[in-house]
Amino acid sequence: MAVGGKGETDTSDLPRVTRAPEVTTAPNRLWIRDLAATASYVLLAGWVTYRIWLHPTWGLEANRADQAFFEWMLGHGALVATGQAAPFFSDQMNVPLGINLMANTSVLGISIPMAPVTLLLGPQVAFNVFLTGALILTAVSWYLVLCRYLVHRRFAAWVGAGFCAFAPGMISQANAHPNLVAQFLVPVLIWRTLELRRDPRWLRNGVLLGLVVIWQAFINLEILFMTAVGLVIFLIVAGALRWRETRATWRLFLRGGLVAVGVALAALWYPIGLLLTGPQSYSGLPYEVRGYGADLAAYVALSRESLLGSMETARGLAQNAAEENSFFGWPMVALVLVVVVALRRSAAVLGLFAVGVVFAYLSLGPVVRLHGEPTGLPSLWASLHDVPVLSSAVPTRWALAVTPIVGLLLACGVAVGQKTFTAPAWRAVGAAALVVALVPIAPTALPATKLSNTPTFVSSGEWQRYAAGGRSLVFVPMPTSGVNDPIRWSAKTLTRMPLAGGYFLAPVGPERIASFTSEFRPTNYYLRYVSRTGKIPPASPATRANARADLAYWNAGAVVVPKRRDSELWIKTMTELYGVPPEKVGDVWLWDATKLRG
């Protein structure tokens, strides 16, 4: 899909996809179709997320930790928007070390614009808006770019955009990864990159592309990186196949591209520097996460969030419910192959297919598996997963980047079918093929569950008395990915309530490999033993001295045990550790750390 010299996207390499039928349509009827398409996306996004809207105290069942994390980030963004916090680093979690927000998906590109929602309605409602809005905006953005610039057919655009936003991988990521669902700038990046060849406005086009790159960088760098890699592969393949047209416009493209790079670097050099070398930066993701690869069998299987899928169809083919990125099902894989074969003379289609193959290969991770068993096949990612920058990528998410490739190929196929197949019988065959491919993978509503109540100790502001002077609160059990309620509670204070511990990525050990929490202190080891065994070991004088030293390290104002099913165990544990019983403050039990430290 090259860009023509007159400023329109040239689809002549497809079998004569034209806009004639819609150009002659009355403008008000076109707007009605656009509104109908948008309404369908709104309804579908509402269906996927309705459970967290219907029950205000509920959250996503499959991934409460990341929901708490993003609520915290939305709270932080509200403070940044009101000038009360620094954008790229926070010392309100993981006291005293803090967290590098550029290395922790701070979503400033969303949290700052959404600050009014967060301030008025709270971070949990803001999260719901973020997630639902991400699905809607991604679908609408794809629809507009497809129907106006790429395929020029509204029905084809509706099908392709719907797939790009609501494919199984996207619904899987909707389990509390709204940053990965918010792909509404991806079609804009593609469109503006193609527009770089437009004469004579290469300077304007370069600036516009650079601004879009900056915005996407503050939503999710992983999506930006994969989009850039995909565009490079596509332009090389499609450009080589249409070398005559490419040769005539490469200078314009190069000029605009250099402008875009310059604009982006002017804004991003400092935050990217913090990401790579700043405080609490890390050299790569945990080795376990670097090994997350898509199973070959997953590409033809059905996700648990698909209409005809289940836990059984997805069992053993993905790492967790939020990473079922490659589940397209047999019918969709077959349909895409038919489209590629039918449109094999199209440079655009072959370019897209090349990108999809490379991304699918990368997604298999360092070990190529089939139904969980190593195949012995060579892995492309095995030689890349320790490379700087790539070591911070999750390989299975390259399969998520296959989703827009499939959506674009679907749109191309439908557009050509609309033009080519005019007989009712052939149109019926095409419609049946779409139904067979799309219905099995249609999205279902995300599972939700009731979240724990926020203690009045937090909601009433009582916590502030113990956090005065920059002191932190130590909740027991300490917050981690498995104990995420304190992170949600801190989010409700817009991150003003500082936490020892937390859920984040931070360097551990001499290699500075990331961990999902900070390095353990003696108190952490003591609490982990109790958590795993249910037994409270006697605390020696040395153990108690270490525990008090940890309170000094965390600059703790209070140690708090909230109401839980196992509260009694933790009250007894901390009483043994500190040698004194707690006091009851509202609906929590706490030890005043300033008294414990003397």
C-alpha positions as CSV (number, residue, x, y, z in Angstrom):
1,M,0.0,0.0,0.0
2,A,2.3,2.7,-1.2
3,V,1.6,6.3,-1.1
4,G,0.8,7.9,-4.5
5,G,2.2,11.2,-5.7
6,K,-1.1,13.0,-5.3
7,G,-1.2,12.4,-1.6
8,E,-3.6,9.5,-1.7
9,T,-2.8,6.0,-0.5
10,D,-2.2,3.9,-3.7
11,T,-3.9,0.6,-3.5
12,S,-3.3,-0.3,-7.2
13,D,-1.1,-3.2,-6.2
14,L,-4.4,-4.8,-4.9
15,P,-6.7,-6.0,-7.6
16,R,-8.3,-2.7,-8.3
17,V,-9.8,-1.7,-5.0
18,T,-11.5,1.6,-5.7
19,R,-13.6,4.1,-3.8
20,A,-16.1,4.8,-6.6
21,P,-19.1,3.1,-5.0
22,E,-18.7,5.1,-1.7
23,V,-17.7,8.4,-3.4
24,T,-21.1,8.5,-5.0
25,T,-22.9,7.8,-1.8
26,A,-24.5,10.7,-0.1
27,P,-22.2,12.2,2.6
28,N,-24.9,11.9,5.3
29,R,-25.2,8.1,4.6
30,L,-21.5,7.7,5.0
31,W,-21.6,9.4,8.3
32,I,-24.4,7.1,9.3
33,R,-22.2,4.1,8.5
34,D,-19.3,5.6,10.4
35,L,-21.6,6.2,13.5
36,A,-23.0,2.7,13.2
37,A,-19.5,1.3,13.1
38,T,-18.5,3.3,16.1
39,A,-21.6,2.3,18.0
40,S,-20.9,-1.4,17.3
41,Y,-17.4,-1.0,18.8
42,V,-18.8,0.8,21.9
43,L,-21.3,-2.0,22.4
44,L,-18.6,-4.7,22.0
45,A,-16.2,-2.9,24.4
46,G,-19.1,-2.5,26.9
47,W,-19.8,-6.2,26.6
48,V,-16.2,-7.2,27.3
49,T,-15.9,-5.0,30.4
50,Y,-19.5,-4.8,31.7
51,R,-18.8,-6.8,34.8
52,I,-16.4,-4.2,36.2
53,W,-18.9,-1.5,35.4
54,L,-21.9,-3.3,36.8
55,H,-20.3,-4.0,40.2
56,P,-18.3,-0.9,41.3
57,T,-16.4,-2.8,43.9
58,W,-15.3,-5.5,41.5
59,G,-12.1,-5.9,39.6
60,L,-10.6,-8.2,36.9
61,E,-10.4,-11.7,38.3
62,A,-7.5,-13.0,36.3
63,N,-5.0,-10.2,37.0
64,R,-5.7,-8.1,40.1
65,A,-2.1,-7.3,40.6
66,D,-1.7,-5.4,37.3
67,Q,-5.1,-3.7,37.8
68,A,-3.8,-2.4,41.2
69,F,-0.5,-1.3,39.5
70,F,-2.3,0.7,36.8
71,E,-4.7,2.3,39.2
72,W,-1.6,3.4,41.1
73,M,-0.1,4.8,37.9
74,L,-3.3,6.7,37.1
75,G,-3.1,8.2,40.6
76,H,0.5,9.2,40.0
77,G,-0.4,10.7,36.6
78,A,-3.1,12.8,38.3
79,L,-0.4,14.2,40.7
80,V,1.9,14.9,37.7
81,A,-0.8,16.7,35.9
82,T,-1.4,19.0,38.9
83,G,2.3,19.6,39.5
84,Q,2.5,17.6,42.7
85,A,4.9,14.8,41.5
86,A,7.8,14.2,39.2
87,P,6.9,12.3,36.0
88,F,9.6,9.8,35.6
89,F,10.5,8.6,39.2
90,S,8.6,8.1,42.3
91,D,9.6,7.4,45.9
92,Q,6.1,6.6,47.0
93,M,6.5,2.9,46.4
94,N,9.5,0.7,47.3
95,V,10.6,3.2,50.0
96,P,13.5,4.2,50.3
97,L,14.8,3.2,46.8
98,G,11.7,4.3,44.8
99,I,10.8,3.1,41.3
100,N,11.9,4.1,37.9
101,L,8.6,4.9,36.2
102,M,10.0,4.9,32.6
103,A,11.1,1.3,33.3
104,N,7.7,0.5,34.8
105,T,5.1,1.4,32.1
106,S,4.0,4.6,33.7
107,V,1.4,5.3,30.9
108,L,1.9,9.1,31.3
109,G,0.4,9.5,27.8
110,I,-2.9,8.3,29.2
111,S,-2.7,9.1,32.9
112,I,-2.1,12.8,32.4
113,P,-5.0,13.4,30.0
114,M,-7.2,11.3,32.2
115,A,-6.3,13.3,35.4
116,P,-9.7,15.0,35.6
117,V,-11.4,11.5,35.6
118,T,-9.0,10.2,38.3
119,L,-9.4,13.3,40.5
120,L,-13.2,13.4,40.3
121,L,-14.1,9.7,40.3
122,G,-11.0,7.9,41.7
123,P,-8.4,5.6,40.1
124,Q,-10.6,2.5,40.0
125,V,-13.2,4.2,37.8
126,A,-10.4,5.8,35.8
127,F,-9.0,2.3,35.2
128,N,-12.3,1.1,33.9
129,V,-12.5,4.1,31.6
130,F,-8.9,3.5,30.4
131,L,-9.6,-0.1,29.6
132,T,-12.9,0.3,27.9
133,G,-11.9,3.4,26.1
134,A,-8.7,1.7,24.9
135,L,-10.8,-1.0,23.1
136,I,-13.1,1.6,21.6
137,L,-10.5,4.1,20.5
138,T,-8.3,1.3,19.0
139,A,-11.2,0.0,16.9
140,V,-12.3,3.5,15.8
141,S,-8.8,4.5,14.9
142,W,-8.2,1.4,12.8
143,Y,-11.6,1.9,11.1
144,L,-10.9,5.5,10.2
145,V,-7.4,4.9,8.8
146,L,-8.6,1.8,6.9
147,C,-11.7,3.3,5.3
148,R,-10.1,6.7,4.5
149,Y,-6.5,5.9,3.6
150,L,-5.9,2.2,3.1
151,V,-8.8,0.1,1.7
152,H,-11.5,2.7,1.1
153,R,-14.3,0.3,1.8
154,R,-16.3,0.8,5.0
155,F,-17.4,-2.7,5.5
156,A,-13.9,-4.1,4.9
157,A,-12.6,-1.4,7.3
158,W,-15.2,-2.4,9.9
159,V,-14.2,-6.0,9.8
160,G,-10.5,-5.4,9.9
161,A,-10.7,-2.8,12.6
162,G,-13.0,-4.9,14.7
163,F,-10.5,-7.8,14.5
164,C,-7.5,-5.5,15.3
165,A,-9.3,-4.3,18.5
166,F,-11.2,-7.4,19.7
167,A,-9.0,-10.3,18.6
168,P,-8.3,-13.0,21.2
169,G,-4.9,-11.6,22.0
170,M,-6.3,-8.1,22.7
171,I,-9.1,-9.5,24.9
172,S,-6.5,-11.6,26.8
173,Q,-4.4,-8.5,27.3
174,A,-7.5,-6.6,28.5
175,N,-7.0,-8.7,31.7
176,A,-5.4,-5.6,33.3
177,H,-2.9,-4.6,30.6
178,P,-4.7,-1.6,29.2
179,N,-1.4,-0.1,28.0
180,L,-1.1,-3.0,25.5
181,V,-4.8,-2.7,24.5
182,A,-4.4,1.0,23.9
183,Q,-3.2,0.7,20.3
184,F,-5.2,3.6,18.8
185,L,-1.9,5.3,17.7
186,V,-0.7,2.2,15.8
187,P,-2.8,2.8,12.7
188,V,-1.9,6.5,12.9
189,L,1.8,5.6,13.0
190,I,1.4,3.4,9.9
191,W,-0.6,6.1,8.1
192,R,1.8,8.9,8.9
193,T,4.8,6.7,8.0
194,L,3.4,6.0,4.6
195,E,2.6,9.7,4.2
196,L,6.3,10.5,4.5
197,R,6.5,10.0,0.7
198,R,4.0,12.7,0.1
199,D,5.4,15.7,-1.8
200,P,6.0,18.5,-1.0
201,R,5.1,18.4,2.7
202,W,7.8,16.0,3.9
203,L,8.8,18.5,6.7
204,R,5.2,18.7,8.0
205,N,4.7,15.0,7.7
206,G,8.0,14.3,9.6
207,V,7.0,16.6,12.4
208,L,3.5,15.0,12.7
209,L,5.0,11.5,12.8
210,G,7.5,12.5,15.4
211,L,4.7,13.8,17.6
212,V,2.8,10.6,17.3
213,V,5.9,8.6,18.2
214,I,6.4,10.7,21.3
215,W,2.8,10.1,22.5
216,Q,3.0,6.4,21.8
217,A,6.3,6.2,23.8
218,F,4.5,7.5,26.8
219,I,1.8,4.9,26.4
220,N,3.8,1.8,25.7
221,L,7.3,1.5,24.3
222,E,7.0,-2.2,23.5
223,I,4.1,-1.5,21.1
224,L,6.1,1.4,19.6
225,F,9.1,-0.8,19.1
226,M,7.2,-3.7,17.5
227,T,5.3,-1.2,15.2
228,A,8.7,0.3,14.1
229,V,10.2,-3.2,13.4
230,G,7.0,-4.2,11.4
231,L,7.1,-1.0,9.3
232,V,10.8,-1.5,8.5
233,I,10.2,-5.1,7.3
234,F,7.1,-4.1,5.4
235,L,8.8,-1.2,3.6
236,I,11.8,-3.3,2.6
237,V,9.7,-6.1,1.2
238,A,7.0,-4.0,-0.5
239,G,9.5,-1.5,-1.6
240,A,11.7,-4.2,-3.2
241,L,8.7,-5.6,-5.0
242,R,7.7,-2.2,-6.3
243,W,11.2,-0.8,-6.8
244,R,10.2,1.6,-9.6
245,E,7.8,3.5,-7.4
246,T,10.1,3.3,-4.4
247,R,13.1,4.7,-6.3
248,A,11.1,7.7,-7.3
249,T,10.1,8.7,-3.7
250,W,12.9,7.4,-1.4
251,R,14.4,10.8,-1.0
252,L,11.2,12.3,0.3
253,F,10.8,9.4,2.7
254,L,14.3,9.8,4.0
255,R,13.9,13.5,4.6
256,G,10.6,13.1,6.4
257,G,12.0,10.2,8.4
258,L,15.0,12.1,9.6
259,V,12.7,14.9,10.7
260,A,10.5,12.5,12.6
261,V,13.5,10.9,14.3
262,G,14.8,14.4,15.3
263,V,11.5,15.5,16.7
264,A,11.1,12.3,18.7
265,L,14.6,12.3,20.1
266,A,14.4,15.9,21.1
267,A,11.6,14.9,23.5
268,L,12.6,11.4,24.4
269,W,16.3,11.4,24.9
270,Y,16.1,12.2,28.6
271,P,13.3,9.8,29.6
272,I,14.9,7.0,27.5
273,G,18.2,7.8,29.2
274,L,16.5,7.3,32.6
275,L,14.9,4.1,31.3
276,L,18.3,2.6,30.3
277,T,20.7,4.0,32.9
278,G,18.7,6.0,35.5
279,P,18.2,5.1,39.2
280,Q,16.5,1.7,39.6
281,S,16.9,0.9,35.9
282,Y,17.7,-2.7,35.0
283,S,19.5,-4.7,32.4
284,G,16.7,-7.0,31.4
285,L,13.5,-8.7,32.4
286,P,13.6,-11.8,34.7
287,Y,14.9,-14.8,32.9
288,E,11.6,-16.6,33.4
289,V,9.7,-13.8,31.6
290,R,12.3,-13.8,28.8
291,G,11.4,-17.4,28.2
292,Y,7.7,-16.7,27.7
293,G,7.1,-18.0,24.2
294,A,4.0,-18.7,22.2
295,D,3.3,-22.4,21.6
296,L,3.1,-23.4,18.0
297,A,-0.2,-25.2,18.7
298,A,-1.7,-21.9,20.2
299,Y,-1.9,-20.3,16.7
300,V,-4.7,-22.7,15.7
301,A,-6.2,-23.1,19.2
302,L,-9.0,-21.0,20.9
303,S,-8.4,-18.7,23.8
304,R,-10.3,-19.0,27.0
305,E,-11.8,-15.6,26.4
306,S,-13.2,-16.6,22.9
307,L,-16.8,-17.5,22.4
308,L,-16.1,-21.2,21.6
309,G,-12.9,-21.4,23.7
310,S,-12.5,-22.5,27.3
311,M,-9.8,-23.1,29.9
312,E,-9.5,-26.6,28.3
313,T,-8.8,-25.3,24.8
314,A,-6.1,-23.0,26.1
315,R,-4.6,-25.3,28.8
316,G,-0.8,-25.5,28.6
317,L,-0.5,-23.2,25.6
318,A,0.1,-19.8,27.3
319,Q,1.8,-18.6,30.5
320,N,-1.3,-17.0,32.0
321,A,-4.7,-15.6,31.1
322,A,-3.3,-12.2,30.2
323,E,-0.8,-13.6,27.6
324,E,-2.9,-15.7,25.2
325,N,-1.6,-13.6,22.3
326,S,-1.5,-16.2,19.5
327,F,-4.9,-17.9,19.6
328,F,-6.4,-17.3,16.1
329,G,-8.0,-20.7,15.6
330,W,-7.9,-23.0,12.5
331,P,-10.6,-21.2,10.5
332,M,-8.9,-17.7,10.8
333,V,-5.4,-19.1,9.9
334,A,-6.9,-20.9,6.9
335,L,-8.8,-17.7,5.7
336,V,-5.7,-15.6,6.0
337,L,-3.7,-18.0,3.9
338,V,-6.4,-18.0,1.3
339,V,-6.3,-14.2,1.2
340,V,-2.5,-14.2,0.8
341,V,-2.6,-16.7,-2.0
342,A,-5.4,-15.0,-3.8
343,L,-3.7,-11.6,-3.5
344,R,-0.2,-12.9,-4.0
345,R,0.5,-10.3,-6.8
346,S,0.0,-7.5,-4.3
347,A,3.2,-6.1,-2.9
348,A,1.3,-4.8,0.1
349,V,-0.2,-8.2,0.9
350,L,3.2,-9.9,0.5
351,G,4.8,-7.2,2.7
352,L,2.2,-7.8,5.4
353,F,2.6,-11.5,5.2
354,A,6.4,-11.2,5.6
355,V,5.9,-9.1,8.7
356,G,3.4,-11.6,10.1
357,V,5.7,-14.6,9.5
358,V,8.7,-12.9,11.2
359,F,6.6,-11.8,14.2
360,A,5.1,-15.2,14.6
361,Y,8.6,-16.8,14.5
362,L,9.9,-14.3,17.1
363,S,6.9,-15.0,19.3
364,L,7.9,-18.6,19.8
365,G,10.6,-17.5,22.2
366,P,14.0,-19.1,22.9
367,V,12.6,-22.7,22.7
368,V,10.1,-23.7,20.0
369,R,7.4,-25.8,21.6
370,L,4.4,-27.8,20.3
371,H,1.8,-28.6,23.0
372,G,4.4,-27.7,25.6
373,E,7.1,-30.0,24.4
374,P,10.4,-28.8,22.7
375,T,10.4,-29.4,19.0
376,G,14.1,-29.1,18.4
377,L,13.4,-26.5,15.7
378,P,15.8,-23.5,15.6
379,S,14.7,-20.4,17.5
380,L,15.2,-16.9,16.1
381,W,14.7,-15.4,19.5
382,A,17.3,-17.6,21.2
383,S,20.1,-15.4,19.7
384,L,18.3,-12.2,20.5
385,H,16.8,-12.4,24.0
386,D,20.0,-11.3,25.8
387,V,20.6,-8.4,23.4
388,P,20.2,-5.0,25.2
389,V,16.7,-3.5,24.8
390,L,15.4,-6.9,23.4
391,S,16.2,-8.4,26.8
392,S,13.4,-6.2,28.1
393,A,10.8,-7.6,25.6
394,V,8.4,-10.4,26.3
395,P,8.7,-12.7,23.2
396,T,5.1,-14.0,23.3
397,R,3.9,-10.4,22.7
398,W,5.3,-10.5,19.2
399,A,2.2,-12.7,18.6
400,L,0.1,-9.8,19.8
401,A,1.7,-7.8,17.0
402,V,0.5,-10.4,14.5
403,T,-3.1,-9.3,15.3
404,P,-3.0,-6.1,13.3
405,I,-1.3,-7.9,10.4
406,V,-4.2,-10.4,10.3
407,G,-6.7,-7.5,10.6
408,L,-5.1,-5.7,7.7
409,L,-5.1,-8.8,5.5
410,L,-8.7,-9.4,6.4
411,A,-9.6,-5.9,5.4
412,C,-7.7,-6.3,2.1
413,G,-9.4,-9.6,1.4
414,V,-12.9,-8.2,2.1
415,A,-12.3,-5.1,0.1
416,V,-11.2,-7.0,-2.9
417,G,-14.0,-9.5,-2.5
418,Q,-16.5,-6.6,-2.4
419,K,-15.2,-5.4,-5.7
420,T,-14.6,-8.7,-7.4
421,F,-17.5,-10.9,-6.3
422,T,-20.7,-9.2,-7.4
423,A,-22.8,-12.4,-7.8
424,P,-25.0,-13.1,-4.7
425,A,-23.8,-16.7,-4.5
426,W,-20.1,-15.7,-4.3
427,R,-20.9,-13.0,-1.7
428,A,-22.7,-15.6,0.3
429,V,-19.6,-17.8,0.2
430,G,-17.4,-14.9,1.4
431,A,-19.8,-14.0,4.2
432,A,-19.9,-17.6,5.3
433,A,-16.1,-17.8,5.4
434,L,-16.0,-14.6,7.6
435,V,-18.6,-16.0,9.9
436,V,-16.8,-19.4,10.3
437,A,-13.5,-17.6,11.0
438,L,-14.8,-14.9,13.3
439,V,-17.5,-16.4,15.4
440,P,-15.4,-19.0,17.2
441,I,-13.0,-16.2,18.4
442,A,-15.6,-13.6,19.2
443,P,-14.9,-12.0,22.6
444,T,-16.6,-12.9,25.8
445,A,-17.1,-10.7,28.9
446,L,-14.0,-10.6,31.1
447,P,-14.3,-12.5,34.4
448,A,-14.5,-10.2,37.5
449,T,-14.4,-10.7,41.2
450,K,-15.1,-8.6,44.3
451,L,-12.1,-6.7,45.6
452,S,-11.4,-6.2,49.3
453,N,-12.8,-3.2,51.0
454,T,-10.5,-0.2,51.6
455,P,-9.8,0.1,55.3
456,T,-11.3,3.2,57.0
457,F,-7.7,3.7,58.3
458,V,-6.9,4.6,54.7
459,S,-10.1,6.2,53.4
460,S,-10.5,8.4,56.5
461,G,-6.9,9.8,56.1
462,E,-5.8,8.4,59.5
463,W,-2.7,7.0,57.8
464,Q,-1.4,10.5,57.3
465,R,-0.6,10.8,61.0
466,Y,1.9,7.9,60.7
467,A,3.3,9.0,57.4
468,A,4.2,12.5,58.6
469,G,7.8,13.6,57.9
470,G,8.2,11.4,54.9
471,R,7.8,8.1,56.7
472,S,6.4,5.0,55.0
473,L,3.8,2.5,55.9
474,V,4.7,-1.2,56.2
475,F,1.6,-3.3,55.5
476,V,1.7,-6.9,56.6
477,P,1.8,-9.1,54.6
478,M,4.0,-6.8,52.6
479,P,2.7,-5.8,49.1
480,T,3.8,-7.9,46.2
481,S,2.2,-9.2,43.0
482,G,0.3,-11.6,45.2
483,V,-0.6,-9.1,47.9
484,N,-1.8,-6.1,45.9
485,D,-4.5,-4.6,48.1
486,P,-2.1,-2.0,49.7
487,I,-1.2,-0.8,46.2
488,R,-4.8,-0.2,45.4
489,W,-5.3,1.6,48.7
490,S,-2.3,3.8,48.0
491,A,-3.8,4.5,44.6
492,K,-6.9,5.8,46.2
493,T,-4.8,8.4,48.0
494,L,-3.3,9.3,44.6
495,T,-0.1,7.6,45.7
496,R,0.3,10.0,48.6
497,M,0.4,7.1,51.0
498,P,4.0,5.8,50.7
499,L,4.6,2.1,50.8
500,A,7.5,-0.1,51.8
501,G,7.7,-2.9,49.2
502,G,5.2,-3.1,46.3
503,Y,4.8,-4.5,42.8
504,F,7.1,-3.1,40.2
505,L,10.2,-3.9,38.2
506,A,13.5,-3.1,39.9
507,P,17.1,-4.4,39.6
508,V,18.3,-7.2,41.8
509,G,21.8,-8.6,42.2
510,P,25.1,-7.6,40.5
511,E,23.7,-8.3,37.0
512,R,20.9,-5.9,37.7
513,I,18.3,-8.3,36.3
514,A,14.8,-7.1,37.0
515,S,12.6,-8.6,39.8
516,F,9.0,-7.9,40.5
517,T,9.9,-6.5,43.9
518,S,12.9,-5.2,45.7
519,E,15.6,-7.3,47.3
520,F,14.5,-9.0,50.5
521,R,15.3,-7.7,53.9
522,P,15.5,-10.0,57.0
523,T,11.9,-9.1,57.8
524,N,10.8,-10.2,54.3
525,Y,12.4,-13.6,54.8
526,Y,10.8,-14.0,58.2
527,L,7.3,-13.2,56.8
528,R,7.9,-15.5,53.8
529,Y,8.6,-18.4,56.1
530,V,5.4,-17.8,58.0
531,S,3.4,-17.4,54.7
532,R,4.7,-20.7,53.3
533,T,4.5,-22.8,56.4
534,G,1.8,-21.2,58.6
535,K,4.2,-21.5,61.5
536,I,5.7,-18.6,63.6
537,P,9.3,-19.2,64.4
538,P,10.6,-17.9,67.8
539,A,12.3,-14.5,67.3
540,S,15.8,-14.3,68.8
541,P,17.3,-11.0,70.0
542,A,19.2,-10.9,66.7
543,T,16.0,-11.4,64.7
544,R,14.3,-8.6,66.6
545,A,17.3,-6.3,66.1
546,N,17.2,-7.0,62.3
547,A,13.5,-6.3,62.3
548,R,14.0,-2.9,64.0
549,A,16.9,-2.1,61.6
550,D,14.5,-2.8,58.7
551,L,12.1,-0.3,60.1
552,A,14.9,2.3,60.1
553,Y,15.8,1.3,56.5
554,W,12.2,1.8,55.4
555,N,11.9,4.9,57.5
556,A,8.6,3.3,58.7
557,G,6.0,5.3,60.5
558,A,3.8,2.3,61.3
559,V,3.5,-1.4,60.7
560,V,-0.1,-2.2,59.7
561,V,-2.1,-5.4,59.7
562,P,-5.4,-4.8,57.9
563,K,-8.5,-7.0,58.3
564,R,-8.0,-10.2,56.4
565,R,-9.0,-13.8,56.7
566,D,-5.6,-14.5,58.2
567,S,-5.2,-11.3,60.3
568,E,-4.8,-13.3,63.5
569,L,-1.8,-15.2,62.1
570,W,-0.1,-11.9,61.1
571,I,-0.9,-10.2,64.4
572,K,0.7,-13.1,66.3
573,T,3.7,-13.1,63.9
574,M,4.5,-9.4,64.3
575,T,3.9,-9.6,68.0
576,E,6.5,-12.3,68.2
577,L,8.8,-10.4,65.9
578,Y,8.6,-7.0,67.8
579,G,8.0,-8.4,71.3
580,V,5.0,-6.1,71.9
581,P,1.3,-6.4,70.9
582,P,-0.3,-4.0,68.5
583,E,-2.8,-1.2,69.1
584,K,-6.1,-1.2,67.4
585,V,-6.6,2.0,65.3
586,G,-10.0,2.0,63.6
587,D,-10.2,-1.2,61.6
588,V,-6.5,-2.1,61.5
589,W,-3.9,-3.3,64.0
590,L,-0.7,-1.4,64.0
591,W,2.7,-0.9,65.7
592,D,3.9,2.7,65.9
593,A,7.4,2.3,64.3
594,T,8.8,5.4,66.0
595,K,8.2,3.7,69.4
596,L,9.6,0.4,68.3
597,R,12.8,2.1,67.1
598,G,13.0,4.0,70.4
